[in-house]
């Protein structure tokens, strides 16, 4: 599922940069609850606006974020 892949990508970047979810929220100008709701498996509240803000906070482009190999291997949602 694409939402799981988005969350996994942010988790990977945060781990690489040793950034907590709270720090990611502060850097991105979003509330910690926004970030935590995205990471909560039952909710997975993910919007493109939030993704853009988080990428801005990490100083990466949307292109860089979505160019990860994980996104190339996603199955088509509509069959």
VOTINU-924571 format. One record per residue (C-alpha): residue number from 1; x, z, y. Coordinates in Angstrom, 1 decimal. Layout:
N
  nr     px     pz     py
 NUM      X      Z      Y
...
This chain:
79
  nr     px     pz     py
   1    0.0    0.0    0.0
   2    1.3   -0.9    3.4
   3    0.6    2.5    5.0
   4    2.8    4.2    2.3
   5    5.5    1.7    3.0
   6    5.4    2.3    6.8
   7    5.6    6.1    6.2
   8    8.5    5.7    3.7
   9   10.4    3.5    6.2
  10   10.0    6.1    9.0
  11   11.0    8.9    6.5
  12   14.1    6.8    5.6
  13   15.2    6.3    9.2
  14   14.6   10.0   10.1
  15   16.6   11.1    7.1
  16   19.5    8.7    8.0
  17   19.5   10.0   11.5
  18   18.9   13.6   10.6
  19   15.7   13.7   12.8
  20   12.8   16.0   12.0
  21    9.2   14.9   12.3
  22    8.8   17.1   15.3
  23   11.9   15.5   17.0
  24   10.5   12.1   16.2
  25    7.2   13.0   17.9
  26    9.0   14.4   21.0
  27   11.3   11.3   21.3
  28    8.3    9.0   21.0
  29    5.9   10.8   23.3
  30    3.3   11.4   20.7
  31    2.0   14.8   19.5
  32    3.5   16.3   16.3
  33    0.0   16.2   14.8
  34   -0.1   12.4   15.2
  35    3.2   12.1   13.2
  36    2.1   14.7   10.6
  37   -1.3   13.0   10.1
  38    0.6    9.8    9.4
  39    2.7   11.5    6.8
  40   -0.2   13.4    5.2
  41   -1.0   11.4    2.0
  42   -4.7   12.0    2.1
  43   -5.0   10.8    5.7
  44   -2.3    8.3    6.4
  45   -3.5    7.7   10.0
  46   -1.3    4.7   11.0
  47   -1.9    2.4   13.9
  48    0.3   -0.3   15.3
  49    0.3    1.5   18.7
  50    1.7    4.6   17.0
  51    4.2    2.6   15.0
  52    5.4    0.9   18.3
  53    5.8    4.3   20.0
  54    7.7    5.7   17.1
  55   10.0    2.7   17.1
  56   10.5    3.1   20.8
  57   11.5    6.7   20.2
  58   14.0    5.6   17.6
  59   15.3    2.9   19.9
  60   14.5    0.1   17.4
  61   12.3   -2.9   17.7
  62    9.2   -3.6   15.6
  63   11.1   -6.6   14.2
  64   13.9   -4.3   13.1
  65   11.5   -1.8   11.6
  66    9.5   -4.4    9.6
  67   12.6   -6.4    8.5
  68   13.3   -3.9    5.8
  69   13.2   -5.3    2.3
  70   10.3   -3.0    1.3
  71    7.9   -5.0    3.5
  72    8.9   -8.3    1.9
  73    7.8   -7.1   -1.5
  74    4.3   -5.9   -0.6
  75    1.5   -7.3   -2.6
  76   -1.2   -9.2   -0.8
  77   -4.0   -6.9    0.2
  78   -6.7   -9.5   -0.2
  79   -6.9  -11.3   -3.6
